[in-house]
Amino acid sequence: MSLTVYTPRALAEILGLDPTWVERRVTQHPHHRFGRKIRLTEADAMAFIEAHAVLAGTDAPAEVPAALLELRPGRAPRGRRAKPADAATA
């Protein structure tokens, strides 16, 4: 039986990513932990890669509903500034 297992750093090297970036995010995806050591099987590595897939022609993650892709950025609403206590009583 042959089992291929990757460390987060090895996966980062294969994918050409910053090892620190992968190490911070790998625990949010399927993985195996042996004490403090994290290892990924081929299936875990593929799940990590698929979780970061994007829709063609967009920068949005694949799991974003299509309705959200229609939204366009706008101006943030401006809140009213609180008046100083002296001005409020005058």
Backbone torsions as a table, in degrees:
resi	resn	phi	psi	omega
1	MET	NA	131.8	-179.6
2	SER	-115.6	126.8	-179.4
3	LEU	-126.7	122.5	177.5
4	THR	-95.4	125.7	-178.6
5	VAL	-128.0	138.3	-177.9
6	TYR	-117.6	147.6	167.3
7	THR	-87.4	160.3	176.1
8	PRO	-56.8	-37.4	179.1
9	ARG	-67.2	-39.1	178.8
10	ALA	-66.1	-40.6	177.6
11	LEU	-63.3	-41.5	178.4
12	ALA	-61.0	-41.7	179.8
13	GLU	-65.0	-42.0	179.3
14	ILE	-62.6	-41.4	-176.9
15	LEU	-85.0	-8.3	-179.5
16	GLY	72.4	34.1	-179.1
17	LEU	-111.2	164.4	176.1
18	ASP	-68.2	125.0	-178.8
19	PRO	-55.7	-38.0	-179.9
20	THR	-64.0	-39.4	178.9
21	TRP	-61.2	-46.0	180.0
22	VAL	-66.5	-44.5	-178.1
23	GLU	-60.3	-37.0	179.7
24	ARG	-70.3	-30.1	-173.4
25	ARG	-101.3	-16.3	-172.8
26	VAL	-63.6	-30.0	-178.5
27	THR	-74.3	-8.5	175.8
28	GLN	-85.3	-1.1	-176.8
29	HIS	-127.9	168.7	179.0
30	PRO	-56.4	134.3	178.6
31	HIS	-161.6	173.0	177.1
32	HIS	-120.2	136.8	-178.9
33	ARG	-118.9	128.0	176.1
34	PHE	-119.3	93.9	-172.0
35	GLY	67.8	-122.5	177.1
36	ARG	-94.1	-5.4	-177.6
37	LYS	-84.4	133.6	178.1
38	ILE	-109.2	132.2	177.6
39	ARG	-131.8	148.4	179.6
40	LEU	-123.2	130.4	172.7
41	THR	-78.6	175.6	177.5
42	GLU	-60.0	-39.5	179.0
43	ALA	-65.0	-40.1	177.4
44	ASP	-63.5	-42.4	-179.9
45	ALA	-63.6	-41.9	178.6
46	MET	-65.3	-38.6	177.7
47	ALA	-63.7	-38.9	177.4
48	PHE	-62.9	-44.6	180.0
49	ILE	-65.8	-45.6	-179.4
50	GLU	-64.0	-32.6	179.9
51	ALA	-66.3	-19.6	-179.6
52	HIS	-106.5	17.8	178.2
53	ALA	-71.7	148.8	177.0
54	VAL	-123.3	155.8	177.6
55	LEU	-70.6	146.6	179.6
56	ALA	-60.5	132.4	177.2
57	GLY	80.9	5.9	179.0
58	THR	-135.0	170.9	172.7
59	ASP	-106.1	9.7	-176.6
60	ALA	-84.5	143.1	174.7
61	PRO	-59.7	152.8	-175.5
62	ALA	-61.3	-27.7	-175.7
63	GLU	-84.3	2.2	179.5
64	VAL	-74.9	127.6	178.3
65	PRO	-59.9	146.4	-176.8
66	ALA	-58.4	-33.6	-179.2
67	ALA	-61.5	-33.6	179.7
68	LEU	-71.3	-25.4	180.0
69	LEU	-70.7	-19.4	179.7
70	GLU	-79.6	-16.9	-178.3
71	LEU	-69.1	143.0	177.9
72	ARG	-119.3	146.4	-179.8
73	PRO	-65.8	145.1	178.1
74	GLY	-136.1	-171.8	177.8
75	ARG	-79.1	142.0	175.4
76	ALA	-73.6	142.3	179.1
77	PRO	-64.1	143.0	178.7
78	ARG	-97.4	127.8	177.7
79	GLY	-81.3	157.8	176.9
80	ARG	-75.7	140.1	178.2
81	ARG	-78.9	138.5	177.5
82	ALA	-69.9	135.9	178.9
83	LYS	-77.7	145.6	175.5
84	PRO	-60.7	151.8	-176.9
85	ALA	-58.6	-36.3	-178.8
86	ASP	-66.0	-41.2	-178.0
87	ALA	-70.9	-30.5	-177.8
88	ALA	-70.7	-31.2	-178.5
89	THR	-90.7	-12.7	-176.1
90	ALA	-78.7	NA	NA
